[in-house]
Amino acid sequence: MNHSMKGNGDMPISIMQRMAGQFTIALAIIAVMDATAPCQDRDKRPDWQLSGNLIPNGEFEKGDRQPDNWQGLDGLSTFWIPEGRDGGRCVMIDTDVLLTQWQERQKEIERDPDSKASARLPTKPPKYDTVAGNDGVHYKSLAHVTYREGAVYLLSVDCRTSAQKNATFTPFMWCRGYLTHRGRERRIGEAQLYLHDAGPEWKTHCMLMHPSKWKSTINDKPAQPEYFKVVLYAYWPPGKYWFDNVSLVEVDETRLPPELKKMTAQPQRPPEPPGKSRK
Ligand SMILES: [Ca+2]
């Protein structure tokens, strides 16, 4: 046996080293997951975290027939299922639904929120007639989260998808800021979190949000949001998109741990338009 080439039993040292490397990466990912998971207990919060999760039921665990504090489900493109990241529940969006059937279902739900969805009709390649290739599917939190002037926020979500090899899925999460002007709700800014390379394994995506830097004006006067709303969005390609642990937390940016700083330093680049991926 060549001892320079062999490690434990017959396992080459190079593979052992690679495994050790993967183990280190796995530990780092767990550390980041812990770092982004908001602690609701004020006394146990890390010093960089200035609030608990401001999105009620962002973990999708509470509810009866649908998750509390979130919009209704249509049972055709939106589902609440026990396939969450932590073994609990999550929301799944399926965009591989015929657009015509999806549109009919939205009308039906509006008329009768208790109505049952009919079986999904088959869709055929290239699937341009699906909801994925047209409207896409939004799923909204019903919460209005009050803005604290000058605050910086960490926006994060866990996602996985039915993406196969060589495919790229990039769903979005938006955090939109609003104010009421002359009795009307006006959207005056938004943070767009692009969930790049969302594949079959759960992955945490996050970004920092600085509403004080938004440049909106109303009647030429700088406008600040009064409150935020969060929306999940999936579109092309047609497939399944699981979401869990939606979180918005006020942070002290100067005290962020290095791994979070690194994650949030990634520039938010939009994906290529869907047309370009339709080869
Ligand atoms: Ca969950």
Boltz pocket constraint, residues with backbone or C-beta under 6 A from the ligand:
constraints:
  - pocket:
      binder: B
      contacts: [[A, 58], [A, 59], [A, 60], [A, 61], [A, 84], [A, 85], [A, 86], [A, 88], [A, 89], [A, 90], [A, 244], [A, 245]]
      max_distance: 6.0
